[in-house]
């Protein structure tokens, strides 16, 4: 059965002001323009992954990191405000499936895997996410000519 | 991330979100989502199980082509452990340690190398 994470978060952080979850009753829509096997697919992760050669994220920032698609996952680091990363430490593909997507690209399941993958750490301000971070990510995806995006939230 | 998904979609790029938190994802309502009932941060599979990771991604990508209305969420038929669902009582519950392998956090953040377990 699915877990009531909103309730558990409320209990876990009972001493803090309650986080206001975004609630929407409808969603925007762009049709998939062609089959996935013809699409340039981008990987977007909020798991806080970055490379040693890049600056780590900072508290409350709205930046992102471009992870070249041929990156060896062992080179990744994590900067994040909280998740159990013992399994990501063993094998980042459980939450950042770059190796698997490269294989699916080679197998022709995807048209192409977009270079680079995009990573960031979510900010608690909805306004900053929507007004500051989202436009940067959209610009990066458009520059990379992504047809579709696969998003893995953390 | 659901908010970002909605903005990317609004900008003309279709998105699929892979979730392991059904209630959070349903609330924010990204345009398309698949739900995998695995512990948080394992929605693309178990560590060191490339066959499972690949199958979950194949199902997710097939779902991407099937969704036909905004806000749909499909549950993928994966079970973390068919013999033991006790993780569901514990995940993110009281006393749940967020950092499994770790160094001290600063202001709730931590900077961590991967591959620590092998080091």
Interface residues (C-beta under 8 A of the other chain):
Chain A: X1 X2 X3 X4 X5 X6 X7 X8 X9 X11 X12 X21 X22 X23 X24 X25 X26 X27 X28 X29 X30 X31 X32 X33 X35 X36 X41 X44 X46 X47 X56 X57 X59 X73 X74 X76 X77 X78 X79 X80 X81 X82 X83 X84 X85 X86 X87 X88 X89 X90 X91 X92 X93 X94 X95 X96 X97 X99 X100 X101 X103 X104 X109 X110 X122 X126 X129 X130 X133 X134 X135 X137 X138 X141 X142 X146 X147 X148 X149 X150 X151 X152 X153 X154
Chain B: X1 X2 X3 X4 X5 X6 X7 X8 X9 X10 X11 X12 X13 X14 X15 X16 X17 X18 X19 X21 X22 X23 X24 X25 X27 X28 X29 X30 X31 X35 X37 X39 X40 X41 X42 X43 X44 X45 X46 X47 X48 X50 X53 X54 X57 X58 X60 X61 X62 X64 X65 X69 X70 X71 X85 X88 X91 X92 X93 X94 X96 X97 X98 X99 X100 X101 X107 X108 X109 X110 X111 X112 X113 X114 X115 X116 X117
